[in-house]
Amino acid sequence: MKRVAVLGGGPAGSFAAERLASAGLDTIVFDEKMAWEKPCGGGLTFKAYHQYPFLIDNQAPKKLITNTCLSAPRAGAVGMRLSQPLVIYSRYDLNHLLLQRAEKAGARLEQTRVLGLDRTSNGWSVRTKSGTLDADYCVLATGARNPLRRLGTEWTAADTMSALGYYVPSEQDHIDIQFLPKLNGYIWVFPRCGHLSVGICGKGEPAQALRARLERYMQEKDISSKDARFYSHMLPALEHGAWRRNRVAGDGWLAVGDAAGLVDPITGEGLYYAMRSGDLASQVLLNDAHSKSHSSKAHAYGELLRRDFAADLEYGATLAKHVFTGRFLFNTVPARMVHFMRRSERFRALMQDLFAGTQPYLGLRERLFRNLNGSLQEIAANFFLSKIMPQRVAATPVSVPPVSE
Ligand SMILES: Cc1cc2nc3c(=O)[nH]c(=O)nc-3n(C[C@H](O)[C@H](O)[C@H](O)COP(=O)(O)OP(=O)(O)OC[C@H]3O[C@@H](n4cnc5c(N)ncnc54)[C@H](O)[C@@H]3O)c2cc1C
């Protein structure tokens, strides 16, 4: 293999390009915008920067946030200090950082729109707005709105969710997560350098309705939309069955990031999976650059994805509805989450791991049930103590910021 065309220079494409070029392959990244403010929260979990420390050890502007506040209807709010901060970038800065790394590694960056792909006897002919280029292999990284529909995930409307919001010129020192009645999704407020990313994502509800919910929330919280810039995009959120038939690779191509549907179907986290899939795709191309047929490369990539994280996200798809609109102990799951966080140390430890991205969905149910007895005892003890000795409970040091009903 001599030349790889990487179609799309977002986190998935630029990460793959950096790895391929570092290993000496002739790598060209095509992106119509290059670094840009792609609609996004921009939040990276501990899992991401632990795996790729350059994501935190760099000079690019970013915020490290340790305080979070989780709220649910009829349960109020609860604060938690994260043991591992969330790192929040503007997408312009993150994309710029990743593209620069690819270029430094030797990848060529071409700012142009890819119009189409034609299969040739040796590889591909990539048609762009500025001409045609031959390549031996293609990495498809054109994001959720992939225009090259013959390659990458084939999704139905049920496998996506809307995500939209505002960049608000304001400051705050903590993250807000707000659950809403009957919504398979949530609102977030992420502080970034110089502004907030305030957004909502939700499955099965039209974008207009989501926007109305978000604007109501902003009014209630006194978050002004004056001078705020609106953004909206779609997010892959594959249903359980769609993971099994997900088209992530084929003859002469591998798909990475959103173009391959690789997003957490509960949280909408996609940045880590974009970079991780870019990394795994490049490993497959490099390990087998000469020895394997295209079909075995495609198979090897699918297997690697599955083992690394896709099986976990597939299982996550079965939990999504329960997390947002399910019921537990005569209340909604989000309300119970807030109650448990307030009163159970064990449950807070679990939430810490979920925020850090280190608690897989496979194993979550077991951990919840293993801890349930202890958590309920903690909650009962806390409850009775607060009735018998309110002053003693008030004085008990807790490891979280103040709590409000
Ligand atoms: C509102 C919202 C909030 C989100 N918040 C978070 C968050 O806080 N944390 C998180 O982890 N994930 C978040 N995500 C998900 C995250 O944004 C995506 O998973 C991530 O951007 C995927 O990266 P990617 O490289 O696959 O695709 P993209 O970032 O979409 O990059 C695709 C690139 O391809 C280029 N392109 C497309 N078509 C062509 C073409 N024909 N020719 C040339 N170039 C082309 C585009 O210009 C673009 O640069 C959010 C998503 C949304 C919509």
The ligand as an ORCA input file, in Angstrom:
! r2SCAN-3c Opt
* xyz 0 1
  C     -24.367     19.054     19.603
  C     -23.354     17.969     19.808
  C     -22.642     17.911     21.009
  C     -21.656     16.935     21.191
  N     -20.926     16.944     22.350
  C     -19.950     16.017     22.523
  C     -19.119     16.055     23.689
  O     -19.220     16.947     24.535
  N     -18.182     15.085     23.827
  C     -18.005     14.113     22.905
  O     -17.162     13.236     23.098
  N     -18.749     14.076     21.769
  C     -19.693     15.015     21.551
  N     -20.417     15.025     20.389
  C     -20.078     14.056     19.336
  C     -18.852     14.537     18.530
  O     -19.054     15.866     18.108
  C     -18.615     13.634     17.308
  O     -18.700     12.296     17.728
  C     -17.254     13.892     16.672
  O     -17.176     15.171     16.108
  C     -16.981     12.834     15.581
  O     -15.777     13.124     14.931
  P     -15.580     12.712     13.399
  O     -14.183     13.080     13.042
  O     -16.052     11.336     13.179
  O     -16.620     13.624     12.590
  P     -16.672     15.212     12.445
  O     -16.102     15.876     13.622
  O     -18.048     15.533     12.047
  O     -15.682     15.503     11.222
  C     -16.038     15.192      9.898
  C     -15.227     16.074      8.964
  O     -15.478     15.672      7.617
  C     -15.544     16.816      6.802
  N     -16.344     16.472      5.617
  C     -17.581     15.941      5.580
  N     -17.957     15.711      4.299
  C     -16.927     16.121      3.524
  C     -16.714     16.124      2.103
  N     -17.620     15.686      1.229
  N     -15.547     16.606      1.646
  C     -14.589     17.073      2.513
  N     -14.752     17.082      3.853
  C     -15.902     16.597      4.350
  C     -16.196     17.877      7.688
  O     -15.834     19.178      7.252
  C     -15.630     17.550      9.067
  O     -14.503     18.322      9.394
  C     -21.408     15.982     20.176
  C     -22.136     16.039     18.987
  C     -23.094     17.019     18.795
  C     -23.837     17.077     17.488
*
